[in-house]
Amino acid sequence: MSKSKNTRDALRTEYKASDFPGGLVRGKYAQKATASSNIVVLDPEISAAFPDSASVNDALRALLKVAKHVGPHP
C-alpha cells in the first residue's frame, strides 16, 4: 500500500504574509543570534594580512604567548 501524500505538512514554493497570522517581524531573532555568536568582524586592512582563519588563530596564539612572557604593564 502506498501512503497518501499529506499536503498539509509539505513546504510550499511561496508564502504570503496572510499565511502568518501572528505577523512578520524583520530581524525578530537578530539580537539573540548575535549575542550567542562567536563571530568577529575584522577591519579590511587587518583581514587583508591573513589568508584564512587558521592564520588569524595562529597569530593570536603567538601574541598570547608573548603577552604571557612579558607580563602586565604598569
C-alpha positions as CSV (number, residue, x, y, z in Angstrom):
1,M,0.0,0.0,0.0
2,S,1.2,3.5,-0.8
3,K,0.9,6.3,1.7
4,S,-1.3,9.2,0.7
5,K,0.5,12.4,0.3
6,N,-0.2,14.8,3.2
7,T,-0.1,18.2,1.6
8,R,-0.7,20.0,4.9
9,D,2.9,19.1,6.0
10,A,4.6,19.9,2.7
11,L,6.5,23.1,2.1
12,R,5.1,25.5,-0.4
13,T,7.2,27.2,-3.0
14,E,5.8,30.6,-1.9
15,Y,4.3,32.1,1.2
16,K,2.1,35.2,1.7
17,A,2.0,37.4,4.7
18,S,-1.5,36.2,5.4
19,D,-0.1,32.7,6.0
20,F,1.4,34.0,9.2
21,P,-1.4,35.3,11.4
22,G,1.0,36.5,14.1
23,G,2.6,38.8,11.6
24,L,6.1,39.0,10.2
25,V,8.9,40.9,12.0
26,R,12.2,41.6,10.2
27,G,15.1,40.8,12.5
28,K,13.0,39.3,15.2
29,Y,15.8,37.0,16.4
30,A,18.8,39.0,15.2
31,Q,19.8,40.3,18.7
32,K,19.6,36.8,20.2
33,A,21.6,35.3,17.4
34,T,24.3,37.9,17.7
35,A,24.5,37.5,21.4
36,S,25.1,33.8,21.2
37,S,27.5,34.1,18.2
38,N,31.3,34.0,18.3
39,I,31.9,35.7,15.0
40,V,34.4,38.5,14.9
41,V,34.5,41.0,12.1
42,L,37.9,42.3,11.1
43,D,38.7,45.6,9.5
44,P,39.5,45.3,5.8
45,E,43.2,46.2,6.3
46,I,43.6,43.5,9.0
47,S,41.8,40.8,7.1
48,A,44.0,41.6,4.0
49,A,47.0,40.4,6.1
50,F,45.6,37.0,6.7
51,P,44.7,34.4,4.0
52,D,42.4,32.3,6.2
53,S,41.0,31.9,9.7
54,A,43.8,29.4,10.7
55,S,46.4,32.0,10.1
56,V,44.5,34.5,12.3
57,N,44.3,31.9,15.1
58,D,48.0,31.1,14.8
59,A,48.9,34.8,15.0
60,L,46.6,35.4,18.0
61,R,48.1,32.3,19.8
62,A,51.6,33.6,19.2
63,L,50.6,37.0,20.5
64,L,49.1,35.4,23.7
65,K,52.3,33.5,24.3
66,V,54.4,36.7,24.0
67,A,52.0,38.6,26.3
68,K,52.3,35.8,29.0
69,H,56.1,36.0,28.9
70,V,56.2,39.8,29.0
71,G,53.6,40.2,31.8
72,P,51.3,43.0,32.6
73,H,52.4,46.6,32.0
74,P,52.3,49.0,35.0
